[in-house]
Amino acid sequence: MDGVTRGRLLRRGLMLEYLTLGWNVVGLVVLAMAAWSARSVALAGFGLDSAVEIGASTVVVWALSGTGVARRRRALRLIGGAFAALAVYLLVQSTLVLVAGDHPRPSAAGIVWTAATAAAMFALAAGKARTGRALGNAVLVAEGRVTLIDGILAAAVLLGLALNAGIGWWWADPAAGYVLVLYAAREARQVLSGEDTEPEEHGTR
């Protein structure tokens, strides 16, 4: 890979991370307001997920700005930690909601924002995956999966909000959360065990 192509891919990767950061920073405010208005545990929890995504994106911006292998490996460990934290959060959050039987009020703002977030995160995740593979950058590829989980979680929260608003199925959201626990835990294991370091080892530095 020539220097010009690599530079272009690095700029694209950074742009994708900055877009993710900006979206989730705005999302923290929107979700906090919607969660307070609807007394929705799911929306409050999704705001915490946005904070995890902000942290993961910040790690990747930091990693892409340097070239050291040690820096990238450290970044991968931090992303693996973010996956693990997300899995723990989803497990605790879903269980608490089911046990408490908390019935949130319908939230039009929450439905609109989670629908838009799902679409945005799926698009950003695809872009990160393509760019990360082209660069041979395991950090960007791994963080792209964090973004994918964020999109899946947005879709799950959206489904729960819609079912709660439409037919009163308040338990649909925490039930979907358990599926995401398994996915996030698997990704944490792969990243922390070093299974995602191969692109870095063989990629162009």
N, C-alpha and C positions, 0 to 999 in steps of 0.2 A: 504494500500500500504506500503510495507516495505521500509526501508531506502535505500537499494541498488537499488531497482527499481526506486525510486524517484530520486536518484542521477543520474542514467543513463538517465532518461527522461529530467532532468534539463540540463545535458551536451548536449543532442541532441538538445534541444530548443535553447541553446546558440550557438551551431554550426550552426543551421539554420539562426539565426540572423546575425552571423558573415559573413556567405556566402552572405546573402542579402546585408549587408553593403558593402562588398568588391565589389560585382557586381555593385551596384549603384554608388560607388565612381569612378570606372572605367567608368561607363556609363556617368557620368557628363562630363568627358573629351571627350569621343567619340562623345557624342551628341552635345557638344559645337562646336567641329570642323566640324561636319556634318551640323549643322544648319547654321554656318557661310558660309560654302562653297555653300550650296543650297539656302541660304536666306529663310530658312524654319521656319515659325512661329510655326508650329506643333512640329518640332524637338526641337526647343528652349523651348517650353512649356513642352515637355516630359522630358527635362532635369530638369525643376523645379519640376516636379512630382517625379523624382528620389531623389531630395533633401528632399521632404516630406517623402519619404520612408526611407531615411537615418535617419531622425529625429525620425520616429516611431520605427525603429529597435534599435536605441540608447536608447529610452525609455524602451523598453522591456529588453534589456541587463541590464539596471539599475534595473528594477523591479525584474528580475529573480535572481539577486545577493543578494536580501534581502528577508525577510520572513514576514514583517509587512503588515497587512491588509491595513493600512493607505497609505503605499507606493504603493500598488497595485491599490488602488482606485484613487490615484493621477495620476498614470500612465495611467489608463483608461481614465481619463478626458483629459490628454494630447493627447491620441490617438484619442479621439472624436474630439478634436480641430483640429487634423491633417486631419480627414475626412472632417470637415467643411471647412477648408482652401482649400482642394482639390476640393470640390464642387464649391466654389467661384471662384477658379482659372479656372476650366473648363468652367464655365458659361461665365466669362469675356473673356477668351482666344478664345472660339468658336465664341462668338459674334463679337469680334474685327476682327477676320479673315474673317468672312462672310461679315461684313460691309465694310471692306477695300478692299475685293476682291483680297487679296494677292495671287499671283500665284508663288509658290516656284518652283525652278528647280528640276528635278529628282535627287535623291540621292541614289546611290547604297549602300553606307556605311550605310545610315539611314535604308534602307530596311533590310540589313543583321543584323544590331544590334537590331532593333525592333523585328524581327522574333526570334532571339536568346533570347531576353529578355522576350518575351511572354512565350516561352517554359520554361525558367528558373523560372519565377515568378509563373507560374501555379504549377510547381513541388514543389517549396518552400512553397507556400500557402497550398498545400495539406499536406505537412509534418508538418507545424505549427499547422494546424487544428487538426490533429491526436494527436500530442504531447500535445497540449494545453488541449484537452479533457481528455487525459489520466492523466494529472497532475491535472485536475480541475482548470486550470489557465486561468481566463477570459482575462487577459492581452495578453497572447500569442494567444488565439483564436481570439481576436479582431484585433490584429496586422496582423494575417494571412489574414484577410479580406482586410486590406490595401494592402497587397502583391497581393491578388487576383485582386483588382482594378487596381493595377499597371500592372498586366498581361493583363487585359481586355483593358486598355488604350493602352498598347503596340500593341495589336492586332488591335485596332481601328486606331492608327497612321500608322501601317503597311498597312492596307487596303487603307487608304487615300493616302499614298505614292505610293502604287502600282497602284491605279486608276489614280493618277496624272501622273505617269510615263508612264502608258500604254495607257490611252485614254483621258487624260487631264481633268479628273473630280476633280478639285482642291478643291471643296466644300465638298467632301465626308468625309474628316477628321473632320472638325468642326461640321458637322452634327452629326457624331457619338459621339462627345463630349457631346452633350445635353443628350443623354441616360445615360451617366456616371454621369452627374450632379445629376440626380434623385437617382441613386444607392448610390453615396457618401453621399448625403444629408440624405437618409434614415439610413445609417449606423451611421452617426454622431448623429442623433436623438436617435437611440437605445443605443449607448454607453453613451452619455451624460445624458440620462434619467435614466440610471442605469439598463436597461433591460438585459445587458450582465453581470451582477454581480452574477447571480445565480450559475454558475460553481464555482466561488470563495467562495460563501457562503457554498456550500455543499462539496467542494473539500477537499482533505487532505492537511493540512498545514504543 
